[in-house]
Amino acid sequence: MIPAPKPAAATDLRFQVPAWAKRSAFAGSEAEAAFLCGAALLALDRVVRADPPWAGAWRQRQALKCATVAVRMSGRREAEAELRDAWVLRRAGDEAGPSGNIYGAWKRLGRSRLELRDDVLKELAASLGLRWAEGLDGLADRVAEAKQQTVSAPHAMAAVLADVAAIGPDYEILGWWIADLVLRDLCGWPVALPLAMGQRYSAQFRAEKGAPRPAPGSPDFVRGLCLALVDGVADALRLAAELDRRSAHLLAVAPKLRAKGAGEALDLLLGDDAVPGSLTTPRLSRFASRRLFDRLLALDAVRELSGRSNFRVFGL
């Protein structure tokens, strides 16, 4: 007998952008693109506000994606795996390096409730390898004003990006970082979800028919940003669905773990992109953590992210 086909897994609608909202090819105007973007952001907002236990890992994995694009924009070549390794495996007191500092800026964006003040801007500019320019004076006030002038997050983000990019080509990277802070504030989220920078090289910003590439401040940029955000939200929700499944399995096997510090390790896995295999905590020795991660691998509850047999790195 021919076995009956297995029923397809039900789609979890919590992590779906409405299919009609992804019809970017039919959004010929800025208003149509903004409408599609609003639908996508509503779907994202519902997941962010649910504050799932894996939200920290979600934000930090988004931070890694954005940082990889930012590093590329800065003229460097480190990929995701290289950025992750350099960050997770560095010793206390080690310098993160130029690319590591960029990665650290996006990790900070997705971890803490930052307010845009001059002191934060100066720290951020230094992390991104930018000197303090005259155009940065008063930027925090201009960002606040942009948020006051519209209820549309993409329009406020585009205004901020145009303002910062006008300081000079090197400063555009800073504008993308601030754009996610604007999105956070206009959506009313407690912490930002790194998103916008990951779309910097989106197909929505490619030049068409001999026209210049839509860049911050250009007539077509708002439309492109809206549609790029739709794509970015869809990617972020796919990642959320994956982390939801993986974290559910991790928490389901937790009672089988015997290590005294297992709870601390699980909290770190749920709260960050990656954890070193040599992790030590007040209740977990390096030897015990190795055994714990081996056990979690055997239970298919974590993934080894480096592909190495030593200096291993684990995550959901």
Buried (B, 14 or more C-beta within 10 A) or exposed (E): EEEEEEEEEEEEEBBBBEEEBBEBEEBEEBEBBBEBBBBBBBBBBEBBEEEBBBBBBBBBBBBBBBBBBBBBBBEBEBEBBBBBBBBBBBEEEEEBBBBBBBBBBBBBBBBEEBEBEBEBBEBBBEBBBBEEBEBBEEBBEBBBBBBEEBEBBBBBBBBBBBBBBEBEEBBBBBBBBBBBBBBBBBBEBEBBBBBBBBBBEBEBBEEEEEEEEBBBEBEBBBBBBBBBBBBBBBBBBEBBBBBBBBBEBBBEBBEEBEBBBBBBBBBBBBBBBBBBBBBEBEEBBEEBBBEBBEBBBEBEBBEBBBEEEEEBBBBB
